[in-house]
């Protein structure tokens, strides 16, 4: 590849314009730094824009209004409950950073204009901590990009990371490509890698996972982990690469509609929030559901209530409640349906038997899907009619429904109407393995010492921390981006004339 020198030198170059990269850019620009933000996609947003939009934290005004007493220490402890089986591999130092910094970063987001509702309870959290963005996750890039523009951050889209540049042993820039030629971008102080996870990188996935994860489709097809691969060339390592929220079951995305194209301005979010507080939920919930741009995922609760997962022929797919989508990618076309009868449907209307978590409504029940996602809801009075609606074999579907295991006291013959939710597919939503970093978000090299001038944030700089539970990945993206930028600024102030010390 031909490489040409490009542009002026910036104080800091940030690669990846998702939540972590944009947060780092804002933090650095507010401190007076000249910031370049490079993104390979045609627009900013990253996996953050694909997210459900939950942010989990303690110490919020939302909690205080609800009369909830909480602390970062309690949050720290409860995060360990999600990972009790693999606790020995967790990065407790980074978890401490996350839980201590998440409340201030939540306020930072609301000051930018992002609107949340909640909090909502998600066990094993001892209290309600999950806050949901409205009208959808597009609010994150919308408001962060506005602030980047106000601060004069330079943003270059359509540029993919190819390599790092070094001067006197320290990272001094990057090589990026527009798909045809390489160009250099130079940094006086540091480079922050915020390129996301490797859910779409078959090479890295094959090192850690079997075919059920390797072959599963990524929710974000641009999550190719190039920041991780490039850093590995210079001695960086992936920590906890064998952990993954994958494959995860997701409904196919909703068809685009005019409501999703409305800019998520603060006035719109406040109107929706006002409606959710004061208007009947049966009126507002379908409205909020139609704003969603992400592919929501069904919860294991569906199957505990007696639903059955079938392939597109109607044959039952092997199911593990701890990993409900594990065997779905191996089916023909990676396509399935969740089928059940009226006995199961009667359970899916109140907490804790929800179908999905969803921004704006916190928990989406069967009635929400029947109202707002008619494209993936099939209802029939006979199994034969249901089979015709989803293109399955009626005999296979009948045999599959007969395998349903319902809660005690609900056994007996199947009861009409019959339901099918889908298609569903097995996706890799996000991988947990990130580059090894220290508490200043500096990338660790082969000897465990920081690579001078190189930092990482978000999933790229997850450092082995385990982020099970809704709202932790989003929180880490914004928290780590801000912390990485602060660390660069602090290093520059500590050694203003010694570039090699940064």
C-alpha positions in Angstrom: 0.0 0.0 0.0 1.3 3.4 -0.9 1.4 5.7 2.1 1.4 9.5 1.9 1.8 12.1 4.6 -1.5 13.7 5.5 -2.6 16.8 7.2 -1.3 18.8 10.2 -0.1 17.3 13.5 -2.8 17.2 16.2 -2.4 17.0 20.0 -4.3 13.7 20.1 -5.6 11.3 17.5 -8.5 9.1 18.5 -9.4 6.1 16.3 -13.1 5.1 16.4 -16.1 7.4 16.7 -18.4 5.3 18.9 -19.3 6.3 22.4 -15.8 5.8 23.8 -14.1 7.8 21.0 -16.6 10.7 21.1 -16.4 10.9 24.9 -12.6 11.0 24.7 -12.7 13.7 22.0 -15.0 15.9 24.0 -13.0 15.5 27.2 -9.7 16.3 25.4 -11.1 19.2 23.4 -12.6 20.8 26.5 -9.1 20.8 28.0 -7.9 22.8 25.1 -6.4 20.0 23.0 -6.5 19.9 19.2 -8.3 16.6 18.5 -8.6 14.5 15.5 -11.3 11.7 15.6 -11.0 9.1 12.8 -13.8 6.7 11.9 -13.9 4.0 9.3 -17.7 4.1 8.8 -19.4 6.8 6.7 -20.8 8.3 9.9 -20.0 8.3 13.7 -21.9 6.1 16.2 -20.2 2.7 16.3 -21.7 -0.1 18.3 -23.1 2.5 20.7 -25.6 3.4 18.1 -26.7 -0.2 17.8 -27.1 -0.7 21.5 -30.3 -1.2 23.5 -29.4 2.1 25.2 -29.3 1.1 28.9 -26.9 2.8 31.3 -26.4 1.2 34.7 -25.1 3.3 37.5 -25.7 4.4 41.1 -26.1 7.8 42.6 -28.5 9.4 40.1 -31.2 12.0 40.5 -33.5 9.4 39.1 -32.8 7.1 42.0 -33.2 9.9 44.5 -36.6 10.8 43.1 -37.6 7.2 43.5 -36.4 7.1 47.1 -33.5 4.7 46.3 -30.4 4.8 48.4 -27.4 3.4 46.5 -23.6 3.7 46.3 -20.8 2.9 44.0 -19.5 0.3 46.4 -22.8 -1.5 46.4 -22.8 -1.4 42.6 -19.2 -2.8 42.6 -20.3 -5.7 44.7 -23.4 -6.5 42.7 -21.5 -6.6 39.4 -19.6 -9.5 40.9 -22.8 -11.4 41.2 -23.2 -11.5 37.5 -19.8 -13.1 37.1 -19.7 -15.3 40.2 -18.7 -18.4 38.2 -15.7 -16.7 36.5 -14.9 -14.1 39.2 -11.2 -15.0 39.4 -10.7 -13.7 35.8 -12.3 -10.3 36.3 -10.4 -7.0 36.4 -11.4 -5.6 39.8 -9.4 -2.4 39.4 -11.2 -1.4 36.2 -14.5 -2.4 37.7 -13.8 -0.1 40.6 -13.0 2.7 38.1 -16.3 2.1 36.3 -18.6 2.1 39.3 -16.9 5.1 40.9 -16.9 7.2 37.7 -20.2 6.1 36.2 -22.4 8.5 38.3 -20.5 11.6 37.2 -20.4 10.5 33.6 -24.2 9.9 33.7 -24.6 13.5 34.8 -22.2 14.5 32.0 -24.4 12.8 29.4 -27.6 14.4 30.7 -25.9 17.8 30.7 -25.1 17.2 27.0 -28.8 16.6 26.4 -29.3 12.9 26.6 -32.6 12.0 28.4 -33.1 8.8 30.5 -36.0 7.3 32.2 -35.9 4.8 35.1 -34.3 3.5 37.1 -35.4 -0.1 36.6 -34.5 -3.2 38.5 -32.4 -5.9 37.0 -31.6 -8.7 39.4 -29.1 -9.6 40.9 -28.7 -5.8 41.4 -30.0 -5.1 44.9 -31.7 -1.9 43.8 -32.9 -0.4 40.5 -29.9 1.0 38.6 -30.7 0.5 35.0 -31.5 3.8 33.2 -32.9 3.7 29.6 -32.3 6.3 27.0 -35.2 7.8 25.1 -36.2 7.9 22.3 -33.5 5.4 21.2 -29.7 4.8 21.3 -29.3 7.3 18.4 -29.5 10.0 21.1 -25.9 9.2 22.1 -24.2 10.0 18.9 -26.6 12.9 18.2 -25.7 14.8 21.3 -22.0 13.9 21.4 -21.5 14.9 17.8 -23.2 18.2 18.5 -20.7 18.8 21.3 -17.7 17.7 19.2 -18.8 20.2 16.5 -19.2 23.0 19.1 -15.7 22.3 20.4 -14.1 22.2 16.9 -13.1 18.5 17.0 -11.9 17.4 13.5 -13.7 14.3 12.4 -12.7 12.2 9.4 -15.0 9.3 8.4 -14.3 6.6 5.9 -10.8 6.1 7.3 -9.8 2.6 8.6 -6.8 2.1 10.9 -3.9 0.3 9.2 -0.9 0.8 11.5 0.7 2.8 14.2 3.5 5.3 13.7 6.4 5.5 16.2 8.9 8.2 16.9 11.8 7.5 19.3 10.0 4.5 20.7 6.6 6.1 21.3 3.4 6.1 19.3 3.2 9.3 17.4 0.4 8.8 15.0 -1.5 6.3 12.8 -1.7 5.1 9.3 -5.3 5.1 8.0 -6.8 4.1 4.6 -9.8 5.1 2.6 -9.7 1.7 0.9 -7.3 2.6 -1.8 -4.3 4.4 -0.3 -2.8 4.9 3.1 -2.3 8.3 4.8 -0.5 9.3 8.0 -2.1 11.2 10.9 0.3 12.6 13.5 -0.2 13.1 17.2 2.0 15.3 19.5 0.9 13.5 22.7 -0.9 10.2 22.2 -3.2 8.0 20.2 -6.3 6.5 21.8 -7.7 3.3 20.3 -11.5 3.2 20.6 -12.2 0.9 17.7 -14.6 -1.4 19.5 -14.7 -5.2 19.9 -14.0 -8.0 17.5 -17.5 -9.4 17.0 -17.0 -9.2 13.2 -13.5 -10.5 13.1 -13.5 -14.2 12.2 -9.7 -14.5 12.6 -9.7 -13.3 16.3 -12.9 -15.2 17.1 -11.4 -18.4 15.8 -8.6 -18.1 18.3 -11.0 -18.1 21.3 -14.3 -19.7 20.2 -15.8 -22.7 18.5 -17.9 -22.4 15.3 -21.1 -21.5 17.3 -19.5 -18.1 18.0 -17.1 -17.8 15.1 -19.8 -18.3 12.5 -22.5 -16.2 14.2 -23.3 -12.9 12.6 -22.2 -9.7 14.4 -24.9 -7.2 15.3 -22.4 -4.5 14.1 -20.7 -5.8 10.9 -18.1 -3.0 11.3 -16.9 -4.3 14.7 -13.8 -5.8 13.1 -11.3 -5.2 15.9 -8.6 -3.6 13.8 -7.4 -1.6 16.8 -6.8 -4.8 18.7 -5.0 -6.5 15.8 -2.8 -3.5 15.2 -1.8 -3.1 18.8 -1.0 -6.9 19.0 1.7 -6.3 16.4 3.6 -4.2 19.0 3.3 -6.6 22.0 -0.2 -5.8 23.3 -2.4 -8.7 24.4 -6.1 -9.6 24.6 -7.4 -10.3 28.1 -10.4 -12.6 28.6 -10.8 -13.1 24.9 -12.6 -16.4 25.5 -15.5 -14.5 27.2 -18.3 -13.4 24.9 -21.9 -12.4 25.0 -22.3 -14.7 22.1 -24.1 -16.0 20.3 -27.1 -13.9 21.5 -30.5 -14.2 20.1 -31.9 -11.2 18.4 -35.1 -10.5 16.5 -34.5 -9.3 13.0 -34.5 -5.4 12.9 -37.7 -3.6 12.4 -38.3 -2.1 9.0 -37.3 1.5 8.9 -40.1 4.0 9.5 -40.4 7.8 9.6 -40.4 7.9 13.4 -36.9 6.4 13.5 -35.7 9.2 11.2 -36.8 12.0 13.5 -33.7 13.6 15.2 -33.7 12.5 18.9 -33.7 16.1 20.1 -34.1 16.9 23.8 -37.6 18.3 23.3 -38.8 15.0 21.7 -37.3 13.0 24.5 -38.9 15.2 27.1 -42.3 14.9 25.4 -41.9 11.1 25.4 -40.8 11.1 29.0 -43.8 13.3 30.0 -46.1 10.9 28.2 -44.7 7.8 29.8 -45.1 9.4 33.2 -48.6 10.8 32.7 -50.4 9.0 29.9 -51.7 5.5 29.8 -49.0 3.0 29.1 -51.1 1.2 26.5 -51.0 4.5 24.6 -47.4 5.4 24.9 -45.5 2.1 24.8 -46.3 1.3 21.1 -45.1 4.8 20.2 -41.8 4.3 22.0 -41.3 0.8 20.6 -41.6 2.2 17.0 -38.7 4.6 17.7 -36.4 1.7 18.3 -33.6 1.3 15.8 -31.8 -1.6 17.5 -32.5 -5.3 17.1 -33.9 -6.4 20.5 -33.2 -9.7 22.0 -35.6 -12.2 23.7 -34.9 -13.2 27.2 -34.5 -16.7 28.6 -37.8 -16.0 30.6 -39.7 -16.9 27.4 -38.4 -20.4 27.5 -38.8 -20.8 31.3 -42.5 -20.0 30.7 -42.8 -22.8 28.2 -41.9 -21.4 24.8 -40.0 -23.5 22.3 -37.3 -22.5 19.8 -37.7 -24.0 16.3 -35.9 -23.7 13.1 -37.5 -22.5 9.9 -38.9 -25.9 9.2 -40.6 -26.0 12.6 -38.2 -28.6 14.2 -37.2 -28.0 17.8 -33.7 -26.5 18.2 -31.6 -27.7 21.2 -31.8 -25.1 24.0 -29.7 -24.2 26.9 -31.3 -21.6 29.2 -27.9 -20.1 30.1 -27.1 -19.7 26.4 -30.3 -19.7 24.5 -28.8 -19.0 21.1 -25.8 -21.4 21.3 -27.2 -23.8 18.7 -29.1 -21.3 16.5 -26.3 -20.4 14.1 -25.9 -24.1 13.2 -29.5 -24.2 11.8 -30.3 -23.7 8.1 -29.8 -20.0 7.5 -29.4 -19.2 11.2 -33.1 -18.5 11.3 -35.5 -19.6 14.1 -38.9 -18.8 15.6 -40.1 -18.7 19.2 -43.4 -20.6 19.3 -45.9 -21.0 22.2 -49.5 -21.3 23.0 -52.1 -19.4 25.0 -50.9 -20.8 28.3 -47.4 -19.3 27.8 -48.8 -16.1 26.4 -50.8 -15.5 29.6 -47.6 -15.3 31.6 -45.9 -12.7 29.4 -47.7 -9.6 30.5 -46.1 -8.7 33.8 -42.7 -8.5 35.4 -40.5 -10.6 35.6 -41.8 -12.4 32.5 -40.9 -9.8 29.9 -39.9 -10.6 26.3 -37.0 -8.0 26.1 -35.4 -5.1 27.7 -36.0 -2.0 25.6 -35.1 1.7 25.8 -38.0 3.9 26.8 -40.1 1.1 28.2 -37.4 -0.8 30.2 -39.2 -4.1 29.8 -41.2 -5.0 26.6 -43.9 -7.6 27.1 -45.9 -9.6 24.6 -48.5 -6.9 24.2 -45.8 -4.5 23.2 -44.6 -6.7 20.4 -48.1 -7.5 19.2 -48.8 -3.7 19.0 -45.4 -2.3 17.7 -43.6 -5.3 16.0 -46.4 -6.9 14.0 -43.8 -7.7 11.4 -42.3 -10.4 13.7 -45.6 -11.6 15.4 -47.7 -14.4 14.0 -50.9 -15.5 15.7 -53.2 -18.3 14.7 -56.1 -20.4 16.1 -54.6 -23.6 14.8 -51.1 -25.0 14.6 -51.6 -25.6 10.9 -52.4 -21.9 10.3 -49.4 -20.9 12.3 -47.2 -23.2 10.3 -48.4 -21.6 7.1 -47.8 -18.1 8.4 -44.1 -18.8 9.2 -43.5 -21.2 6.3 -42.9 -24.2 8.6 -44.0 -27.9 8.4 -47.2 -28.3 10.5 -46.2 -31.8 11.7 -42.8 -30.7 12.8 -44.3 -27.6 14.5 -46.8 -29.8 16.4 -44.1 -32.2 17.6 -42.0 -29.2 18.8 -44.9 -27.6 20.7 -45.5 -30.9 22.4 -42.0 -30.7 23.9 -42.8 -27.5 25.8 -42.1 -27.6 29.5 -44.4 -25.3 31.4 -44.2 -24.1 35.0 -45.9 -26.4 37.6 -49.6 -26.2 37.5 -49.9 -25.2 33.9 -49.5 -28.6 32.2 -52.2 -30.0 30.0 -53.2 -29.8 26.4 -52.0 -26.9 24.2 -54.4 -23.9 24.2 -55.2 -21.6 21.3 -54.2 -19.1 20.1 -50.8 -20.1 19.0 -47.9 -17.6 18.6 -44.6 -17.4 16.8 -42.2 -14.6 17.4 -39.5 -14.2 14.7 -37.5 -14.6 12.7 -34.7 -14.6 15.4 -31.1 -15.1 14.6 -27.9 -15.9 16.6 -25.7 -12.8 16.7 -22.5 -11.9 18.4 -23.6 -8.7 20.1 -20.2 -7.9 21.6 -17.0 -9.7 22.6 -15.6 -9.2 26.1 -11.9 -9.5 25.3 -10.1 -6.2 25.1 -6.5 -5.0 25.2 -4.6 -5.2 28.5 -4.5 -1.7 30.0 -3.6 -0.2 33.3 -5.7 2.1 35.4 -4.6 5.1 33.3 -5.9 3.2 30.2 -2.4 2.9 28.8 -2.0 -0.2 26.6 0.3 -2.7 28.0 3.1 -4.1 25.9 4.8 -7.5 25.8 6.7 -7.0 29.1 3.6 -5.6 30.8 4.9 -2.0 30.6 2.8 0.7 28.9 3.4 1.2 25.2 4.4 4.9 25.3 1.8 7.2 23.8 -0.8 4.5 23.3 -4.2 4.3 25.1 -7.4 2.3 24.6 -11.0 2.8 25.7 -14.3 1.2 25.4 -14.4 -2.5 24.3 -11.0 -2.1 22.7 -9.6 -1.2 26.2 -11.8 -3.4 28.4 -8.7 -4.9 30.0 -10.3 -8.1 31.0 -13.2 -6.5 32.9 -16.4 -8.6 32.7 -19.4 -6.5 31.9 -22.4 -8.8 32.2 -25.8 -7.2 32.8 -27.5 -4.5 30.8 -26.0 -1.0 30.8 -22.4 -1.8 31.8 -20.8 -1.8 28.3 -22.4 1.6 27.5 -21.3 3.0 30.9 -17.7 1.7 30.3 -17.6 3.2 26.8 -18.3 6.7 28.1 -16.4 6.4 31.4 -13.3 5.0 29.8 -13.2 7.5 26.9 -13.2 10.4 29.3 -10.6 8.7 31.6 -8.3 8.0 28.7 -8.4 11.6 27.5 -7.7 12.8 31.1 -4.8 10.5 31.3 -3.3 11.9 28.1 -3.7 15.4 29.4 -2.2 14.5 32.8 0.8 12.9 31.1 1.3 15.9 28.9 1.2 18.2 31.9 3.6 16.1 33.9 6.2 16.1 31.1 5.4 19.0 28.8 8.8 19.0 27.1 9.5 15.3 27.1 7.4 13.7 24.4 8.8 10.3 25.1 7.3 10.3 28.6 3.7 10.5 27.5 
